[in-house]
Amino acid sequence: MLFLYIAGGLSVITALASGFFHVKEDASKRLVCKLIASLLFCAVGFAALYIKGSFSAYGIFVMAALVLGLLGDIFLCMKGLAADNKVMFFNAIGFFCFMVGHIAFATIFLSVVKFKLYILPVMLAGIVAPGLLMLFKVLNARKLNIALLIYGAVIGVMVMAAVNIYANYPGTTVGALSLTAAILFAVSDLTLSVREFGNFKNKAPLIFIVLSTYYIAQCLFAITIVFH
């Protein structure tokens, strides 16, 4: 178990280092640090599978989502490394990887326990939150598109599924870790939207919020494999 916490801590620290190089506009060092950070949360997942001693459907789906996150991290780091006309293409692949990863999380969370209908409204949060941010002019509505709204809905489904896990396993480690990770992941994606489509001039603090919440979330999701 000690390895899980050490690797998870190193993942977050290395991710913050990638944020430093992001601010300094050093694309190659940013990519290297982010790749190491993402490999580390995948290592946490594989170690959790080893500790668990079995390859359950839950563990396999979580690992699939983690690997998709790793791929998404790589594709979203192409600015400054690839030709400008290719960056948008890589970004699209990266967001697609994240969206499929969210679906993988939601699928396994919803399949392992009974669904409680009273948490259904949580799904709407992924759509309502961007709408509220546009209303208060935090997000620039002209920069948004239907694909991002669909992505927001998928995040809402993932958070709803994590709430469902917690509702079925109240007071348990797996329930608490799943819910905390899902909320942090949603905060990360929402902050990323504000950074990319908002009206803020100083975006450096937002970079570190995105990275810290995202990498902590991925490590927590990986650790849930042990406790499920």
URQUINOR-V650541 format. One record per residue. N is the residue number from 1. PHI is phi in degrees with one decimal (NA if undefined). BURIAL is I if it has 16 or more other ideal C-beta (glycine too) atoms within 10 Angstrom, else O. Layout:
[[N | PHI | BURIAL] [N | PHI | BURIAL]]
This chain:
[[1 | NA | O] [2 | -58.7 | O] [3 | -60.4 | O] [4 | -59.0 | I] [5 | -73.6 | O] [6 | -67.2 | O] [7 | -63.4 | I] [8 | -63.8 | I] [9 | -62.7 | O] [10 | -64.6 | I] [11 | -60.7 | I] [12 | -67.6 | I] [13 | -62.7 | O] [14 | -66.4 | I] [15 | -63.7 | I] [16 | -64.7 | I] [17 | -63.5 | I] [18 | -63.6 | I] [19 | -65.0 | I] [20 | -60.0 | I] [21 | -71.6 | I] [22 | -63.3 | I] [23 | -63.0 | O] [24 | -79.1 | O] [25 | 60.3 | O] [26 | -101.8 | O] [27 | -63.9 | I] [28 | -69.3 | O] [29 | -68.0 | O] [30 | -59.7 | I] [31 | -63.4 | I] [32 | -61.3 | I] [33 | -63.7 | I] [34 | -69.1 | I] [35 | -63.0 | I] [36 | -62.3 | O] [37 | -60.4 | I] [38 | -73.3 | I] [39 | -62.6 | O] [40 | -67.7 | I] [41 | -70.5 | I] [42 | -67.8 | I] [43 | -63.2 | I] [44 | -60.9 | I] [45 | -63.9 | I] [46 | -64.3 | O] [47 | -65.4 | I] [48 | -64.0 | I] [49 | -61.7 | I] [50 | -63.7 | O] [51 | -64.5 | O] [52 | -64.5 | O] [53 | 83.4 | O] [54 | -154.2 | O] [55 | -100.7 | O] [56 | -78.1 | O] [57 | -58.7 | O] [58 | -59.1 | I] [59 | -62.4 | I] [60 | -66.0 | O] [61 | -65.8 | I] [62 | -64.2 | I] [63 | -64.1 | I] [64 | -60.6 | I] [65 | -65.7 | I] [66 | -65.6 | I] [67 | -65.4 | I] [68 | -62.3 | I] [69 | -63.0 | I] [70 | -58.0 | I] [71 | -63.6 | I] [72 | -61.2 | I] [73 | -60.4 | I] [74 | -66.6 | I] [75 | -64.8 | I] [76 | -83.7 | I] [77 | -108.3 | I] [78 | -85.0 | I] [79 | -63.9 | I] [80 | 91.6 | O] [81 | -114.8 | O] [82 | -106.8 | O] [83 | -60.1 | O] [84 | -56.3 | O] [85 | -75.4 | O] [86 | -101.5 | O] [87 | -60.8 | I] [88 | -61.6 | O] [89 | -63.8 | O] [90 | -64.7 | I] [91 | -61.2 | I] [92 | -63.5 | O] [93 | -63.8 | O] [94 | -60.2 | I] [95 | -65.5 | I] [96 | -63.9 | I] [97 | -60.3 | I] [98 | -64.7 | I] [99 | -64.0 | I] [100 | -65.6 | I] [101 | -62.4 | I] [102 | -60.9 | I] [103 | -64.6 | I] [104 | -62.9 | I] [105 | -59.4 | I] [106 | -62.4 | I] [107 | -60.4 | I] [108 | -72.2 | I] [109 | -65.3 | I] [110 | -79.1 | I] [111 | -89.6 | O] [112 | -88.7 | I] [113 | -138.4 | O] [114 | -69.9 | O] [115 | -81.1 | O] [116 | -103.7 | O] [117 | -61.3 | O] [118 | -69.5 | O] [119 | -94.0 | I] [120 | -55.3 | O] [121 | -59.3 | O] [122 | -59.1 | I] [123 | -59.1 | I] [124 | -70.7 | O] [125 | -59.4 | I] [126 | -64.6 | I] [127 | -94.7 | O] [128 | -66.8 | O] [129 | -57.9 | I] [130 | -60.9 | I] [131 | -62.6 | O] [132 | -66.2 | O] [133 | -66.4 | I] [134 | -69.6 | I] [135 | -60.3 | O] [136 | -91.6 | O] [137 | 61.8 | O] [138 | -77.7 | I] [139 | -103.1 | I] [140 | -89.2 | O] [141 | -59.3 | O] [142 | -69.2 | O] [143 | -91.2 | O] [144 | -87.9 | I] [145 | -144.3 | O] [146 | -63.1 | O] [147 | -61.7 | O] [148 | -69.6 | I] [149 | -68.0 | O] [150 | -64.5 | O] [151 | -60.9 | I] [152 | -61.9 | I] [153 | -65.1 | I] [154 | -64.6 | I] [155 | -60.6 | I] [156 | -59.4 | I] [157 | -64.1 | I] [158 | -63.2 | I] [159 | -64.7 | I] [160 | -59.0 | I] [161 | -64.0 | I] [162 | -68.8 | I] [163 | -62.0 | I] [164 | -64.6 | I] [165 | -59.0 | I] [166 | -64.6 | I] [167 | -65.6 | I] [168 | -84.0 | I] [169 | -122.0 | I] [170 | -64.8 | O] [171 | 78.3 | O] [172 | -99.9 | O] [173 | -64.8 | O] [174 | -64.8 | I] [175 | -66.0 | I] [176 | -65.9 | I] [177 | -65.3 | I] [178 | -62.7 | I] [179 | -66.6 | I] [180 | -60.9 | I] [181 | -63.0 | I] [182 | -64.2 | I] [183 | -65.1 | O] [184 | -62.0 | I] [185 | -63.2 | I] [186 | -64.5 | I] [187 | -61.6 | I] [188 | -62.0 | I] [189 | -66.5 | I] [190 | -66.8 | I] [191 | -65.6 | I] [192 | -61.2 | I] [193 | -62.4 | I] [194 | -63.7 | I] [195 | -65.4 | I] [196 | -82.9 | I] [197 | -123.1 | I] [198 | -95.2 | I] [199 | -111.9 | O] [200 | -88.8 | O] [201 | -85.3 | O] [202 | -94.4 | O] [203 | -98.4 | O] [204 | -58.2 | O] [205 | -59.6 | O] [206 | -66.3 | I] [207 | -59.6 | I] [208 | -72.9 | I] [209 | -66.1 | I] [210 | -58.0 | I] [211 | -68.0 | I] [212 | -64.3 | I] [213 | -67.4 | I] [214 | -65.3 | I] [215 | -72.2 | I] [216 | -63.0 | I] [217 | -60.6 | I] [218 | -63.4 | I] [219 | -65.7 | I] [220 | -65.8 | I] [221 | -58.4 | I] [222 | -62.7 | I] [223 | -68.2 | I] [224 | -59.6 | I] [225 | -57.7 | I] [226 | -66.0 | I] [227 | -95.2 | O] [228 | -75.3 | I]]
